[in-house]
Structure formats: structure tokens, C-alpha cells
Amino acid sequence: MSNIDWFVLIFTLLAVVAYGVFIGRGQKSNESYLKADNQMPWYIVLLGIMATQASAITFLSAPGQAYTDGMRFVQYYFGLPLAMIVICITFIPIFQRLNVYTAYEYLEQRFDKKPGY
């Protein structure tokens, strides 16, 4: 790598860290960081879930899957936004009401955590 490449890399890394520190300065607790103090509307949560669902692996694997299996799998991606809307409208209010951070915490409360597992 040349000197300009190193400069751009280091500058970008420092800029990302500085931006994260600047944006996160008002967060004082885990609830503030993980749940946005329960102030985030469902449609913003939907965008986060969709971004997680459409990860880099999806973009890297889709051409290979289309090559081997055909384009049948694309119907899954057409139905995904509708499914995410239903999930956000139904489950996010439940999680907020029960004051849980994850679906796993909800399942643990719902079905009880048995000792020895």
C-alpha cells in the first residue's frame, strides 16, 4: 500500500471512532444504548431489522444460489418487508411492555429457565 492508502485508511478509522464517540455521548445506560429509552417508533426498528436481514452475506450468496437453484428464492425477499412490518407491529410493543432487551430474554421469562441447562 502506498502512503496515501495508509493515510485514507487511518483517517477513516479515526473518523468512525470520533463519530461514534460524538453520537454516543448522551447514552448513560444499557437501556439508553440498546433500547433507545423505548422512544424509537416501530418503523425505525423495522429499518434496523431489514438492514440486519439484508447483510453482506445475502449479497454475496445470492448470485451463487441463483446459479445453482434458479431464481425461486427471490420470492422470499419480496415477502420479507411485509413480514418485517407484521413482526414490528406485533412483537416490538410486547418487548417494550415486558421491558426485555432480546427475544431470548422474552422466551426465558415466558417458558422459565430450568436449572442444569
C-alpha positions as CSV (number, residue, x, y, z in Angstrom):
1,M,0.0,0.0,0.0
2,S,1.2,3.5,-0.7
3,N,1.3,6.3,1.8
4,I,-1.9,7.8,0.6
5,D,-3.7,4.5,1.1
6,W,-2.4,4.3,4.7
7,F,-3.5,7.9,5.3
8,V,-7.0,7.3,4.0
9,L,-7.3,4.1,6.0
10,I,-6.1,5.6,9.3
11,F,-8.2,8.8,8.7
12,T,-11.3,6.8,8.0
13,L,-10.8,4.6,11.1
14,L,-10.3,7.7,13.3
15,A,-13.3,9.5,11.8
16,V,-15.5,6.5,12.5
17,V,-14.3,6.3,16.1
18,A,-14.7,10.0,16.6
19,Y,-18.2,9.9,15.1
20,G,-19.2,7.1,17.4
21,V,-17.9,8.9,20.5
22,F,-19.7,12.1,19.5
23,I,-23.0,10.4,18.8
24,G,-22.9,8.2,21.9
25,R,-22.0,10.9,24.4
26,G,-25.6,11.2,25.6
27,Q,-26.0,7.5,26.3
28,K,-25.6,6.8,30.0
29,S,-27.1,3.3,30.4
30,N,-27.6,0.0,28.7
31,E,-31.2,0.8,28.2
32,S,-30.3,4.0,26.5
33,Y,-27.9,2.3,24.2
34,L,-29.7,-1.0,23.4
35,K,-33.4,0.2,23.5
36,A,-33.1,4.0,22.8
37,D,-35.0,4.5,26.1
38,N,-38.1,3.0,24.4
39,Q,-38.5,6.1,22.3
40,M,-37.9,4.6,18.9
41,P,-41.0,4.2,16.7
42,W,-41.7,0.8,15.2
43,Y,-40.9,1.9,11.6
44,I,-37.3,2.8,12.6
45,V,-37.0,-0.5,14.3
46,L,-38.2,-2.1,11.0
47,L,-35.4,-0.4,9.1
48,G,-32.8,-1.8,11.6
49,I,-34.3,-5.3,11.3
50,M,-34.3,-5.1,7.5
51,A,-30.7,-3.9,7.4
52,T,-29.7,-6.8,9.6
53,Q,-31.7,-9.2,7.4
54,A,-30.1,-7.9,4.2
55,S,-26.5,-8.4,5.3
56,A,-23.4,-8.7,3.3
57,I,-23.7,-12.5,3.2
58,T,-27.1,-12.1,1.4
59,F,-25.5,-10.0,-1.3
60,L,-22.5,-12.4,-1.6
61,S,-24.5,-15.6,-1.6
62,A,-27.5,-14.6,-3.8
63,P,-25.7,-14.9,-7.2
64,G,-24.4,-18.4,-6.3
65,Q,-27.8,-19.5,-5.0
66,A,-29.4,-18.2,-8.2
67,Y,-26.9,-20.1,-10.3
68,T,-27.4,-23.4,-8.5
69,D,-31.1,-23.3,-7.7
70,G,-32.6,-20.8,-10.0
71,M,-34.5,-17.6,-9.0
72,R,-37.1,-19.3,-6.9
73,F,-35.6,-17.9,-3.7
74,V,-36.3,-14.3,-4.8
75,Q,-40.0,-14.7,-3.7
76,Y,-38.7,-14.9,-0.1
77,Y,-37.2,-11.4,-0.5
78,F,-40.4,-10.0,-1.9
79,G,-42.4,-11.2,1.1
80,L,-39.7,-10.1,3.7
81,P,-40.8,-6.4,4.0
82,L,-44.4,-7.4,4.7
83,A,-43.3,-10.0,7.3
84,M,-41.0,-7.4,9.0
85,I,-43.8,-4.9,9.3
86,V,-46.0,-7.6,10.9
87,I,-43.2,-8.6,13.3
88,C,-42.5,-5.0,14.3
89,I,-46.2,-4.1,14.8
90,T,-46.8,-7.2,16.9
91,F,-43.6,-8.0,18.8
92,I,-42.0,-4.7,19.5
93,P,-44.9,-3.5,21.7
94,I,-44.7,-6.8,23.6
95,F,-41.0,-6.4,24.2
96,Q,-41.4,-2.8,25.3
97,R,-44.2,-3.6,27.7
98,L,-42.3,-6.5,29.2
99,N,-39.1,-4.4,29.4
100,V,-36.9,-7.0,27.7
101,Y,-33.8,-6.5,25.6
102,T,-34.0,-9.5,23.3
103,A,-36.4,-12.2,22.1
104,Y,-34.3,-14.7,24.1
105,E,-34.9,-12.8,27.3
106,Y,-38.7,-12.9,26.5
107,L,-38.6,-16.6,25.9
108,E,-36.7,-17.2,29.1
109,Q,-39.4,-15.3,31.1
110,R,-42.2,-16.9,29.2
111,F,-41.1,-20.5,29.4
112,D,-38.9,-20.3,32.6
113,K,-35.2,-21.1,32.7
114,K,-34.7,-24.6,34.0
115,P,-31.6,-25.3,36.2
116,G,-28.9,-27.6,34.7
117,Y,-29.1,-26.4,31.1
